[in-house]
Amino acid sequence: MPESPTDEGLSLPSTVSRIELEGRQIYLVGTAHVSKSSVEDVKTTIDQLRPDTVCIELCEPRFRNLTDPESWRKVNILQVLRQGKAALLLGSLIMTSFQRRIADQLGVKPGAEMLAAVERAQEHGAEIVLVDRLIETTLKRTAARLGFWTRIKLLTQLLTGLVVGEEIDAEQIEKLKEEEQLADALQLMAKEFPQAKETLIDERDTYLAQKIRQADGDTIVAVVGAGHVAGIREKIGQDHDLEPLETVPTRSLRGRILTWLIPATIIGLFVYGFFSGGAEASRDSVLLWLFINGGLSAIGAAAALGHPLTIVSAFVAAPLTSLNPLVAAGWVAGLVQAWIKNPTVRDLEELPDAITTVRGFWSNAVTRVLLVVVLVNLGSTLGTFIAGSWIAARVL
């Protein structure tokens, strides 16, 4: 059962919780990811305990990005587009930008407490274990559980937060580590996005607990976000099967049918309109489809500050790709944008700093391509529903 860190001869920070599990001592260091005091808490804990193993709340890609400044050079934006990962990468960069902006306000390097854990573990010869789930899996599982309008709401809030921003002082950051404040934050998140809370927090509590449980060593220090401490303490006493949490749900049969049913319905409305209203009515329906679908997609490209040819390509592609679920207008427009202004090594090197400002986010060649893909796809999706509903109202 969890106990307080009252080990004789030790003076551990108040953010440390001790768990005795099967004869082993596990110490959880609850941190705020942009907190100076969290860095000191990590150093103090590892220096005093000299653990056999240090577990860190990172997955391999995040660990690589944090410890290898050159890793951004290896991003292949064309490969990201071909694999349909533009939205995932954009979402990850937006969340990273929030952390970096707060860190800049406080004069702390993002992930400094994780780097401190790595450095101290290496100094003391402790094994380093990465215990977090792959960020790509987490984001995909989250997206799979969100409905269309929930995704729109979440995307809107992310982009709004990116543009508006908010000054947060050190005292507010430290309050996030207090149990009462933390509970309120989690309850608010659960109220707004209950599906997101389940995948972003609850599932990861289970995943982190099991990975820490599986780590070798008699004395283990686990450096995790303060928001995960309570969940880990609750779940670490039980053995959990991680395979279901590492699986990305495939689209349901209903979803696959709906994906093809929508364009089939639009085509059916064109055909029905031709036979019931004649060539003139059919022409009007086609024009509505072209201008609404293409227009909203072009607006999306323009909002991303895409090249004029990118905007044109979005306008032309969207009405056609909306009738073919295998191709997305955003992919076409993104490839055009990448072809016109292919991201350079310098763009990739500047990416970590670029995402800390709105101007940088929209001017960097990498993030602009991602914005083009996401906003054009959003415009095309809205155009499909609006134009389809309008056409249906005219011909039925």
C-alpha positions in Angstrom: 0.0 0.0 0.0 1.2 3.6 -0.7 3.0 5.2 2.2 4.4 8.7 2.9 8.1 9.2 2.2 9.3 9.2 5.8 12.4 7.0 5.4 14.9 7.5 8.2 17.8 9.7 7.2 16.2 11.1 4.1 14.7 14.5 3.5 12.8 14.0 0.3 10.7 16.8 -1.4 6.9 17.0 -0.5 6.2 16.1 -4.2 7.6 12.5 -3.6 5.3 9.5 -2.8 6.7 6.2 -1.7 5.1 2.9 -2.7 6.2 -0.5 -1.3 5.5 -3.2 -3.8 6.6 -6.8 -3.5 9.6 -5.9 -1.4 10.7 -3.1 -3.7 10.6 0.7 -3.0 9.1 2.9 -5.7 9.3 6.6 -5.4 7.0 8.8 -7.6 8.2 12.3 -8.2 5.2 14.4 -9.2 6.3 17.3 -11.4 5.0 20.2 -13.4 6.7 20.0 -16.8 7.8 23.6 -16.9 8.7 24.1 -13.2 12.1 25.1 -11.8 11.3 23.5 -8.4 10.4 20.2 -10.2 13.9 20.1 -11.6 15.4 20.5 -8.1 12.9 17.9 -6.7 14.1 15.4 -9.3 17.8 16.0 -8.6 17.4 15.9 -4.9 15.4 12.6 -5.0 17.8 10.8 -7.2 20.9 12.1 -5.4 19.5 10.9 -2.1 18.1 7.6 -3.1 20.7 6.5 -5.7 18.1 4.2 -7.3 18.7 1.1 -9.4 16.3 2.4 -12.0 14.9 5.8 -13.1 11.6 5.6 -14.9 10.7 8.7 -17.0 7.3 9.7 -18.4 8.5 9.8 -22.0 8.1 7.6 -25.1 10.9 6.9 -27.5 10.1 9.7 -30.0 9.6 12.3 -27.3 12.8 11.2 -25.5 14.7 11.5 -28.8 13.3 15.0 -29.5 14.2 16.1 -26.0 17.7 14.7 -25.9 18.8 15.1 -29.5 18.5 18.7 -30.8 19.3 17.4 -34.3 16.2 15.1 -34.4 14.0 17.7 -36.1 16.3 17.6 -39.1 15.1 14.0 -39.8 11.4 14.9 -40.2 10.3 14.1 -43.7 7.2 16.3 -44.3 6.3 14.5 -47.6 6.3 11.2 -45.8 4.1 12.7 -43.1 1.6 13.7 -45.7 1.6 10.4 -47.5 1.0 8.5 -44.2 -1.9 10.8 -43.3 -0.2 12.0 -40.1 -0.4 15.7 -40.7 -3.1 16.3 -38.2 -1.4 14.2 -35.6 1.9 16.1 -36.0 0.1 19.5 -36.0 -1.8 18.6 -32.8 1.4 17.5 -31.2 3.2 20.7 -32.2 0.4 22.9 -30.9 0.5 21.1 -27.5 4.3 21.4 -27.5 4.0 25.1 -28.3 1.8 25.7 -25.2 4.4 24.1 -23.0 7.3 26.0 -24.7 5.5 29.4 -24.3 4.8 28.8 -20.6 8.4 27.6 -20.2 9.7 30.8 -21.9 7.7 32.9 -19.5 9.2 31.2 -16.5 12.7 30.9 -17.9 12.7 27.1 -17.9 13.6 24.7 -20.7 10.7 22.5 -21.6 11.2 19.0 -20.2 14.0 20.2 -18.0 13.0 17.9 -15.2 13.1 14.9 -17.5 16.5 15.9 -18.7 17.6 16.3 -15.1 16.4 12.8 -14.4 18.3 11.4 -17.4 21.5 13.2 -16.4 21.3 12.2 -12.7 20.5 8.6 -13.6 23.6 8.5 -15.8 25.7 10.0 -13.1 24.7 7.4 -10.6 24.8 4.5 -13.0 21.0 3.8 -12.8 19.1 2.2 -15.6 16.8 4.5 -17.6 13.4 3.2 -18.5 10.9 5.1 -20.7 7.5 4.3 -19.4 5.0 6.4 -21.4 2.9 5.2 -24.3 3.8 6.3 -27.8 2.5 9.8 -28.4 1.2 8.7 -31.8 -0.9 5.9 -30.3 -2.3 8.2 -27.6 -3.4 10.8 -30.2 -4.8 8.3 -32.5 -6.8 6.6 -29.8 -8.1 10.0 -28.7 -9.1 11.0 -32.2 -10.9 7.7 -32.7 -13.1 8.3 -29.7 -14.1 11.9 -30.5 -17.1 12.6 -32.7 -16.8 15.0 -35.7 -18.2 18.1 -33.8 -16.1 17.3 -30.8 -13.0 17.2 -33.0 -14.0 20.6 -34.4 -14.5 22.0 -30.9 -11.1 20.6 -29.7 -9.3 21.9 -32.8 -10.9 25.3 -32.4 -9.9 25.6 -28.8 -6.3 24.5 -29.6 -6.0 27.1 -32.4 -7.7 29.8 -30.3 -5.3 29.1 -27.5 -2.4 29.2 -29.9 -3.4 32.6 -31.2 -4.6 34.2 -28.0 -2.2 32.8 -25.4 -2.1 33.7 -21.7 0.5 34.8 -19.3 1.0 32.2 -16.5 3.3 33.0 -13.6 5.3 30.6 -11.5 2.9 30.6 -8.7 0.1 29.4 -10.9 2.2 26.6 -12.3 3.1 25.4 -8.8 -0.6 25.4 -7.8 -1.2 22.8 -10.5 0.8 20.4 -8.4 -1.5 20.9 -5.4 -4.1 18.1 -5.2 -7.2 20.3 -4.9 -6.2 22.4 -7.9 -5.3 19.3 -9.9 -8.6 17.6 -9.2 -10.5 20.7 -10.3 -8.5 20.8 -13.6 -9.2 17.1 -14.3 -12.9 17.5 -13.5 -13.1 20.4 -15.9 -11.3 18.4 -18.6 -13.7 15.4 -18.0 -16.7 17.7 -18.3 -15.5 19.3 -21.6 -13.9 16.2 -23.3 -14.7 13.0 -21.3 -13.4 10.8 -24.2 -10.1 12.8 -24.3 -9.7 12.5 -20.5 -10.0 8.7 -20.8 -7.3 8.3 -23.4 -5.0 11.2 -22.4 -5.1 10.6 -18.6 -6.8 7.5 -17.4 -5.3 5.0 -19.9 -1.9 6.5 -19.4 -2.2 6.2 -15.7 -2.7 2.5 -16.2 0.1 2.3 -18.8 2.6 4.2 -16.6 1.7 2.1 -13.5 2.3 -1.1 -15.4 5.6 0.0 -17.0 6.9 1.2 -13.6 5.7 -2.1 -12.0 7.7 -4.1 -14.7 10.9 -2.1 -14.2 13.9 -3.9 -12.6 15.5 -2.9 -9.4 14.9 -2.8 -5.7 14.8 1.0 -5.6 13.0 2.8 -8.4 12.4 6.5 -8.9 9.7 7.4 -11.4 9.5 11.0 -12.7 5.9 11.6 -13.8 3.5 14.6 -14.2 1.8 15.5 -11.0 -1.6 14.7 -12.6 -0.6 11.0 -13.0 0.5 10.4 -9.4 -2.9 9.6 -7.9 -3.8 7.3 -10.8 -0.5 5.4 -10.6 -0.7 4.9 -6.9 -4.2 3.5 -7.3 -3.3 1.1 -10.2 0.2 0.0 -9.6 -0.8 -2.8 -7.2 -2.5 -4.7 -10.0 -1.1 -6.4 -13.1 -2.5 -4.9 -16.3 -2.5 -6.1 -19.9 -1.1 -3.3 -22.0 -1.8 -4.7 -25.4 -5.3 -3.3 -25.6 -3.9 0.2 -24.7 -1.3 -0.1 -27.4 -3.8 -0.8 -30.2 -5.2 1.9 -32.4 -9.0 1.2 -33.0 -9.9 0.6 -36.6 -12.8 2.4 -38.0 -16.1 0.7 -37.3 -18.1 -1.0 -40.1 -20.7 1.8 -39.6 -18.0 4.4 -40.1 -16.6 2.8 -43.2 -20.1 2.5 -44.7 -20.8 6.1 -43.8 -17.6 7.2 -45.5 -18.8 5.8 -48.8 -22.5 6.5 -48.3 -22.0 10.3 -48.1 -20.4 10.7 -51.6 -22.8 8.1 -53.0 -25.7 10.1 -51.7 -24.3 13.3 -53.2 -23.9 11.7 -56.6 -27.4 10.2 -56.2 -28.8 13.7 -55.6 -27.1 15.0 -58.8 -28.7 12.1 -60.8 -32.1 12.5 -59.2 -32.0 16.3 -59.8 -31.2 15.8 -63.4 -34.2 13.5 -64.1 -36.6 15.4 -61.9 -35.7 19.0 -62.6 -33.8 18.8 -65.9 -30.4 19.9 -67.0 -30.8 23.5 -65.6 -31.6 22.3 -62.1 -28.8 19.7 -62.3 -26.3 22.4 -63.4 -27.3 24.6 -60.4 -26.7 21.8 -58.0 -23.3 21.1 -59.5 -22.4 24.8 -59.3 -23.5 24.9 -55.6 -21.3 21.9 -54.9 -18.3 23.3 -56.7 -18.4 26.8 -55.2 -19.4 25.9 -51.6 -17.1 22.9 -51.2 -14.2 24.4 -53.2 -14.8 27.9 -51.7 -14.6 26.7 -48.1 -11.5 24.6 -48.8 -9.9 27.6 -50.5 -10.7 29.7 -47.4 -9.0 27.1 -45.3 -5.9 27.3 -47.5 -5.9 31.1 -47.3 -6.3 31.0 -43.5 -3.1 28.9 -43.4 -1.4 31.6 -45.5 -0.9 29.1 -48.3 0.6 30.0 -51.7 -1.9 31.3 -54.3 -1.5 28.1 -56.3 -2.2 26.1 -53.1 -5.4 28.0 -52.7 -6.4 27.3 -56.3 -5.5 23.6 -55.9 -7.7 23.4 -52.8 -10.6 25.0 -54.7 -10.2 22.6 -57.6 -9.5 19.4 -55.7 -12.1 19.6 -52.9 -15.3 19.1 -55.0 -13.6 16.0 -56.6 -11.9 14.5 -53.6 -15.0 14.9 -51.4 -16.6 12.3 -53.7 -13.7 9.9 -53.3 -12.9 8.9 -49.6 -9.5 7.5 -50.6 -8.2 11.0 -51.4 -8.4 14.2 -49.2 -8.3 17.7 -50.5 -5.9 18.7 -47.8 -3.4 16.1 -49.0 -3.5 17.6 -52.5 -3.2 21.2 -51.3 -0.5 20.2 -48.8 1.6 18.5 -51.5 1.3 21.6 -53.7 2.4 23.8 -50.8 5.3 21.5 -50.0 6.3 21.4 -53.7 6.1 25.2 -54.1 7.9 25.9 -50.8 9.7 22.7 -49.8 10.8 22.8 -46.2 14.5 23.2 -45.8 16.9 21.9 -43.2 16.9 25.4 -41.7 13.1 25.3 -41.4 13.3 22.0 -39.6 16.1 23.3 -37.3 14.0 26.4 -36.4 10.8 24.4 -35.8 11.2 24.1 -32.0 11.5 27.9 -31.7 9.0 28.8 -34.4 6.1 27.1 -32.7 6.5 29.4 -29.6 4.9 32.3 -31.5 1.9 32.7 -33.7 3.9 34.4 -36.4 6.5 31.6 -36.3 3.8 28.9 -36.5 2.3 30.4 -39.6 5.6 31.4 -41.3 7.6 28.2 -40.8 7.4 26.1 -44.0 6.8 22.9 -42.0 3.9 24.1 -39.9 2.4 26.0 -42.8 2.1 22.8 -44.8 0.5 21.1 -41.8 -1.9 24.0 -41.3 -2.8 23.8 -45.0 -3.7 20.1 -44.8 -5.8 20.4 -41.7 -7.7 23.6 -42.5 -8.3 22.6 -46.2 -9.7 19.2 -45.0 -11.8 21.0 -42.4 -13.2 23.4 -45.1 -13.9 20.5 -47.4 -15.7 18.5 -44.7 -17.9 21.5 -43.8 -18.5 22.2 -47.5 -19.7 18.6 -48.0 -22.3 18.9 -45.3 -23.4 22.4 -46.2 -23.5 21.9 -50.0 -25.0 18.4 -49.6 -27.8 19.7 -47.3 -28.6 22.6 -49.6 -28.7 20.4 -52.7 -30.9 17.9 -51.0 -33.3 20.7 -49.9 -33.6 21.9 -53.6 -34.1 18.6 -55.3 -36.2 16.6 -52.8 
